[in-house]
């Protein structure tokens, strides 16, 4: 893995785990677009809002990058997120439910910044876990 790609993955991992949204600006181009997302998070400003909502709702959340690879100007990584819901999230009331789910993201890199992203998260599992009562 190139140093640039490793630096980007390290920034993403530490940014999520330290709940520090500044990594978004450090590794994403201003005109970054999420090609896989709903209209709610398809630009950098809306991603910051989602990041704040998620990390506030799951204050103990931890991300682990399980597998990553690069191919040309793209980085792919498979991740796991674990945490405890402490605040309402996407209409699910908070009741201390623990979550544990995976996802996969592909990032296009240009001049050392992420310009596009495609990803999938196991939302069925996440939503199933959020519906459970502790």
VMD Tcl script that draws the C-alpha trace (Angstrom):
set ca {
  {0.00 0.00 0.00}
  {1.36 3.42 -0.87}
  {2.21 5.89 1.87}
  {-0.49 8.28 0.59}
  {-3.17 5.57 0.75}
  {-2.02 4.45 4.20}
  {-2.11 8.07 5.44}
  {-5.67 8.46 4.16}
  {-6.83 5.24 5.83}
  {-5.08 6.17 9.07}
  {-6.80 9.59 9.02}
  {-10.20 8.00 8.42}
  {-9.74 5.44 11.19}
  {-8.40 7.88 13.77}
  {-10.98 10.53 12.80}
  {-13.90 8.17 13.41}
  {-12.43 6.66 16.55}
  {-11.51 10.03 18.05}
  {-14.83 11.58 16.95}
  {-12.91 14.35 15.20}
  {-14.67 15.43 12.01}
  {-11.69 17.57 10.93}
  {-10.30 14.49 9.17}
  {-13.13 14.89 6.66}
  {-11.66 18.16 5.44}
  {-8.11 16.83 5.61}
  {-8.69 13.87 3.29}
  {-11.73 14.85 1.18}
  {-11.79 17.31 -1.71}
  {-14.20 20.23 -1.28}
  {-16.32 18.89 -4.16}
  {-16.21 15.28 -2.87}
  {-19.29 13.24 -3.76}
  {-20.61 10.01 -2.27}
  {-21.98 8.12 -5.26}
  {-23.61 5.39 -3.15}
  {-25.33 7.52 -0.59}
  {-28.76 8.97 -0.28}
  {-29.12 12.66 -0.91}
  {-28.69 13.12 2.85}
  {-24.91 12.60 2.78}
  {-23.75 13.09 -0.80}
  {-21.46 16.07 -0.17}
  {-18.88 17.09 2.43}
  {-21.17 19.39 4.45}
  {-23.88 16.77 4.79}
  {-21.27 14.13 5.63}
  {-20.13 16.29 8.54}
  {-23.73 16.44 9.78}
  {-24.06 12.66 9.53}
  {-20.70 12.15 11.26}
  {-21.79 14.39 14.14}
  {-25.16 12.64 14.43}
  {-23.60 9.16 14.37}
  {-20.78 9.84 16.81}
  {-23.14 11.65 19.19}
  {-25.63 8.78 19.08}
  {-22.88 6.17 19.57}
  {-20.29 7.99 21.71}
  {-18.28 4.82 22.40}
  {-18.23 3.70 18.75}
  {-15.06 2.15 17.41}
  {-14.18 1.47 13.81}
  {-11.75 -1.24 12.78}
  {-10.45 -1.57 9.23}
  {-10.38 -5.31 8.66}
  {-9.02 -5.41 5.12}
  {-7.83 -2.77 2.68}
  {-6.25 -2.60 -0.75}
  {-5.37 -0.14 -3.46}
  {-5.81 -0.43 -7.19}
  {-4.56 2.47 -9.26}
  {-6.19 5.63 -7.91}
  {-8.70 3.81 -5.70}
  {-8.61 2.57 -2.11}
  {-11.02 -0.11 -0.91}
  {-11.55 -0.98 2.73}
  {-13.78 -3.38 4.64}
  {-14.63 -2.19 8.15}
  {-16.43 -3.10 11.34}
  {-18.14 -0.65 13.69}
  {-19.18 -1.41 17.25}
  {-20.87 0.90 19.71}
  {-23.72 1.58 22.12}
  {-26.65 3.78 21.16}
  {-27.00 6.57 23.72}
  {-29.16 9.01 21.71}
  {-31.90 8.71 19.11}
  {-30.56 7.87 15.65}
  {-32.44 7.85 12.32}
  {-35.75 7.60 14.14}
  {-34.64 4.78 16.44}
  {-35.05 5.76 20.10}
  {-32.01 5.34 22.30}
  {-32.13 2.52 24.82}
  {-28.51 1.52 25.28}
  {-28.56 -1.04 22.48}
  {-25.17 -2.39 21.37}
  {-24.51 -2.55 17.64}
  {-21.90 -4.46 15.66}
  {-21.99 -4.20 11.85}
  {-19.74 -4.15 8.77}
  {-19.39 -2.14 5.60}
  {-17.21 -1.64 2.55}
  {-16.04 1.63 0.98}
  {-14.17 2.44 -2.22}
  {-12.53 5.87 -2.46}
  {-11.22 7.54 -5.60}
  {-8.06 9.55 -4.90}
  {-6.88 12.57 -6.89}
  {-3.95 14.75 -5.80}
  {-3.92 13.12 -2.35}
  {-7.63 13.75 -1.63}
  {-10.76 11.62 -1.81}
  {-12.91 12.91 -4.67}
  {-15.55 10.19 -4.86}
  {-16.82 7.35 -2.70}
  {-18.93 4.25 -3.18}
  {-19.94 2.22 -0.18}
  {-22.33 -0.21 1.36}
  {-23.17 -0.74 5.01}
  {-25.05 -3.70 6.44}
  {-28.02 -1.49 7.32}
  {-30.36 -4.47 7.69}
  {-28.22 -5.77 10.54}
  {-27.78 -2.31 12.06}
  {-31.52 -1.55 11.95}
  {-32.34 -5.01 13.32}
  {-30.00 -4.39 16.25}
  {-31.47 -0.93 16.88}
  {-35.01 -2.37 17.03}
  {-34.07 -4.76 19.84}
  {-34.72 -3.82 23.40}
  {-31.84 -4.42 25.80}
}
mol new
graphics top color blue
foreach p $ca { graphics top sphere $p radius 0.5 }
foreach p [lrange $ca 0 end-1] q [lrange $ca 1 end] { graphics top cylinder $p $q radius 0.2 }
display resetview
